[in-house]
Amino acid sequence: MKARLGISPICWWNDDLPELSDDVSLEECLRQASEAGYTGMETGRRFPMDIRELGPVLDRHGISVCGGWFSGTVLNGDLEENKDRIRAQMDLFIAAKAPCIVYGEVARSIQGDRSRPLAQKPRLSEDEMRTYARNMTAFGEWCAEQGMPLAYHHHMAAVVETEPELDLFMAHSGEGIPLLYDAGHMAMAGGDVLRVIDRHHARISHVHTKDIRREVVDGLDRSRESFLDAVVKGAFTVPGDGSLDFRAILRKLADHGYEGWFVVEAEQDPKTAPPLPTSAKGNAELRRLLAEVGYEVAA
């Protein structure tokens, strides 16, 4: 089975909390990612949106675009507005031969609002989830028809956060909207990270290998502390530095035949988790575990 290793620039610059950012250029970020052993990177705020500008920078470091976040608002019901907003990113990703655009639902989400505690996350009724899931399927089908599929990111503090919410979304949506599986977000939401793979493996098209620090997650006061507070406190880290059993997670994905990108996404304070050694640690741990469960990592 084939695996490719990518990383998110959030290890260097946090788009939601600019104060948690290393003062490095895109060029230096890519250089460090390559040195740490990665061949892909998801896009972030310092990436130019023109392949004529971005392409040569990627080529210099042997890095390809392996995904990137889109702040979607399909929950609001306006598919045409989302089609207009995603067009430029879609054109770039098609030119860059990226595997997908990562869809994150931000309508009603409190993930970027540090004043809103985790307990205030939005919740949908089953009827609302049914309508939303059908609209997401239609939007995903349209994107795929244009030449760039989406991968739906279940996410803390958003409308699809918990395992039951994900189960409901998946039950009412279709194959037109594939799933991004994020072990860290599901674990923080209290879900069973292995059961989620068993239930939804057929739709998983992209994987984020985010680890958590269990003592930090369990110590959160969710009635007072926000998602961004959790990030600042160090809730997330790279595989090999946290509490999740990634050997079991990767074996479960292998058992179901997943092949593709494994992307490290571990937002932390770069002052306490220097990006190069931290990302190298995650890369080494993933390579070790992927080999143990039968994957061949692309050079």
C-alpha positions in Angstrom: 0.0 0.0 0.0 1.2 3.5 -0.8 1.4 6.4 1.5 2.5 10.0 1.1 3.6 12.3 3.9 2.4 15.9 4.1 2.3 18.7 6.7 0.3 21.8 7.3 1.9 25.2 7.5 0.0 25.7 10.8 3.1 24.1 12.4 4.8 27.4 11.4 2.1 30.0 11.2 -1.4 29.9 12.7 -4.0 31.5 10.5 -6.4 32.0 13.4 -3.9 33.1 16.1 -1.2 35.0 14.2 0.7 35.4 17.5 1.4 31.7 17.4 3.5 32.0 14.3 7.2 31.5 13.5 8.6 34.5 11.7 9.7 32.6 8.6 9.1 33.0 4.9 7.2 30.6 2.7 10.6 29.6 1.2 12.0 28.8 4.6 8.9 26.9 5.7 9.1 24.7 2.7 12.8 24.2 3.2 12.3 23.0 6.7 9.4 20.8 5.7 11.5 19.1 3.1 14.4 18.7 5.5 12.0 17.1 8.0 11.1 14.5 5.4 7.8 15.7 3.9 6.9 15.8 0.2 3.6 17.7 0.5 2.2 20.7 2.2 -1.3 22.1 2.6 -1.7 25.8 1.7 -1.9 28.6 4.2 -2.0 32.4 4.4 1.5 33.0 3.0 0.9 30.9 -0.1 0.4 32.9 -3.4 -2.7 31.9 -5.2 -1.1 31.9 -8.7 0.6 28.7 -9.9 3.1 30.8 -11.9 4.4 32.2 -8.6 3.9 29.2 -6.3 5.0 26.5 -8.7 8.7 27.4 -8.9 8.9 27.8 -5.1 7.4 24.3 -4.5 9.7 22.8 -7.1 12.8 24.2 -5.5 12.1 22.1 -2.4 10.5 19.0 -3.9 7.1 19.8 -2.3 3.7 19.5 -3.8 0.3 20.9 -2.7 -1.4 18.1 -0.7 -4.6 20.0 0.2 -5.6 23.2 1.8 -8.5 24.7 3.8 -11.6 26.4 2.4 -13.8 28.3 4.8 -17.2 27.1 3.5 -20.7 28.4 4.4 -22.9 25.9 2.7 -24.9 25.7 6.0 -26.3 29.1 5.1 -27.8 27.6 2.0 -26.1 29.7 -0.7 -24.3 27.2 -3.0 -23.7 29.8 -5.7 -21.8 32.1 -3.3 -19.6 29.3 -2.2 -19.0 28.3 -5.9 -17.8 31.8 -6.6 -15.5 32.0 -3.6 -13.9 28.6 -4.1 -13.2 29.2 -7.8 -9.8 30.8 -7.5 -8.6 28.1 -5.0 -10.0 25.4 -7.3 -8.1 26.7 -10.3 -4.8 26.8 -8.3 -5.3 23.3 -6.9 -6.1 21.9 -10.4 -3.0 23.5 -11.8 -0.9 22.2 -8.8 -2.4 18.7 -9.2 -3.5 18.7 -5.6 -5.6 15.7 -4.3 -8.4 17.8 -2.8 -9.6 21.0 -1.2 -10.2 20.6 2.6 -13.8 21.8 3.3 -14.3 23.4 6.7 -17.8 24.6 7.6 -17.4 28.0 9.3 -21.1 29.1 9.3 -22.2 29.2 13.0 -18.8 27.8 14.0 -17.1 29.2 17.1 -13.7 27.6 16.3 -12.1 31.0 15.5 -13.7 33.0 18.4 -11.7 32.9 21.5 -14.5 34.5 23.5 -16.9 31.6 22.9 -16.3 28.5 25.1 -16.4 25.0 23.6 -19.7 24.3 25.4 -21.4 26.9 23.1 -20.7 25.0 19.9 -23.6 25.1 17.4 -25.9 22.1 17.2 -28.3 21.1 14.4 -31.5 19.3 14.6 -31.8 16.1 12.5 -33.9 17.9 9.9 -31.3 20.7 9.7 -28.5 18.2 9.4 -30.4 16.3 6.7 -30.8 19.5 4.6 -27.2 20.5 5.2 -25.8 17.1 4.3 -27.8 17.1 1.0 -26.5 20.6 0.2 -23.0 19.6 1.0 -23.3 16.5 -1.3 -24.5 18.8 -4.2 -21.6 21.2 -3.6 -19.1 18.3 -3.4 -20.4 16.8 -6.6 -20.2 20.2 -8.4 -16.5 20.6 -7.2 -15.6 17.1 -8.4 -17.2 17.8 -11.8 -15.0 20.9 -12.1 -12.0 18.7 -11.5 -11.2 19.2 -7.8 -12.9 17.1 -5.2 -13.5 18.2 -1.6 -12.7 16.4 1.6 -15.1 17.3 4.4 -13.3 18.1 7.7 -15.2 17.3 10.9 -13.9 19.9 13.3 -14.1 21.0 16.9 -16.5 23.9 17.7 -18.3 23.4 14.3 -21.7 21.9 13.4 -20.1 18.5 12.7 -17.8 17.9 15.7 -18.9 14.8 17.7 -19.1 11.2 16.6 -22.9 11.2 16.6 -22.9 14.4 14.5 -20.5 12.9 12.0 -22.6 9.7 11.8 -25.7 11.7 11.1 -24.0 13.8 8.5 -22.6 10.8 6.8 -26.0 9.0 6.9 -27.7 11.9 5.1 -24.9 12.8 2.7 -23.6 10.9 -0.3 -20.4 9.8 -2.0 -20.2 13.2 -3.6 -18.7 14.6 -0.4 -15.7 12.5 0.7 -14.5 12.6 4.3 -11.3 14.0 5.8 -10.5 11.9 8.9 -8.8 13.7 11.7 -8.0 11.6 14.7 -7.1 14.5 17.0 -10.4 16.4 16.4 -12.4 13.2 16.9 -10.5 12.3 20.1 -10.9 15.8 21.5 -14.7 15.6 20.7 -14.9 12.4 22.8 -15.3 10.0 19.9 -14.0 6.5 19.3 -11.2 7.1 16.7 -11.2 3.5 15.6 -14.9 3.0 15.4 -15.2 6.1 13.1 -12.8 4.5 10.7 -14.7 1.2 10.7 -18.0 3.0 10.0 -16.9 5.5 7.4 -13.7 4.1 5.8 -15.4 3.9 2.4 -15.7 7.7 2.2 -12.3 8.6 3.8 -10.2 10.3 1.1 -7.7 12.3 3.2 -6.2 11.9 6.6 -4.9 14.4 9.2 -2.6 12.8 11.7 -3.2 15.3 14.6 -2.2 13.9 18.0 -3.6 15.3 21.4 -2.1 15.7 24.8 -4.7 13.9 26.9 -3.9 15.7 30.1 -4.4 19.0 28.5 -7.7 18.0 26.8 -9.1 16.4 29.9 -8.1 19.4 31.9 -10.1 21.9 29.8 -13.0 23.7 31.3 -15.3 23.6 28.3 -17.8 25.9 29.9 -15.2 28.7 30.0 -12.4 27.8 27.6 -12.6 28.0 23.8 -11.1 25.9 21.0 -8.3 28.5 20.6 -7.6 28.5 24.3 -7.1 24.7 24.0 -4.6 25.3 21.2 -2.7 27.9 23.3 -2.6 25.4 26.2 -1.0 22.8 24.0 -3.9 20.4 23.3 -2.4 19.3 20.0 0.9 17.9 18.9 2.5 15.6 16.3 2.4 11.8 16.4 4.9 10.4 18.8 4.6 13.3 21.1 1.0 12.8 22.3 -1.5 10.3 23.7 -3.2 8.7 20.7 -2.2 5.1 19.6 -1.3 5.9 16.1 -0.1 2.4 15.4 -3.7 1.2 16.0 -5.1 4.1 13.9 -2.8 3.5 11.0 -3.4 -0.3 11.2 -7.1 0.3 11.0 -6.8 2.5 8.0 -4.5 -0.1 6.4 -7.0 -2.9 7.1 -9.6 -1.0 5.2 -7.3 -0.3 2.3 -6.8 3.4 2.6 -4.0 4.8 0.4 -3.0 8.4 0.0 -1.9 11.4 2.1 -1.2 11.4 5.8 -0.9 15.0 6.7 0.6 16.3 10.0 -1.5 19.1 11.3 -0.5 20.1 14.8 -1.1 23.7 15.8 1.2 24.7 18.6 3.2 27.7 19.8 6.4 27.5 17.7 8.3 29.0 20.6 7.7 26.0 22.8 7.5 23.5 19.8 10.1 24.6 17.3 8.7 23.7 13.9 11.7 21.9 12.4 12.5 19.4 15.2 8.8 19.0 16.0 7.8 18.2 12.4 10.8 15.9 12.0 9.7 14.0 15.1 6.2 13.5 13.7 7.6 12.4 10.3 10.0 9.9 11.8 7.2 8.4 14.0 4.8 8.1 11.1 7.4 6.5 8.8 8.1 3.9 11.5 4.5 3.1 12.2 3.4 3.1 8.5 6.2 0.6 7.7 5.0 -1.6 10.6 1.5 -1.8 9.3 2.4 -2.4 5.7 2.7 1.0 3.9 5.4 2.1 1.5 6.1 5.8 1.9 6.7 7.6 -1.4 10.0 9.3 -1.7 
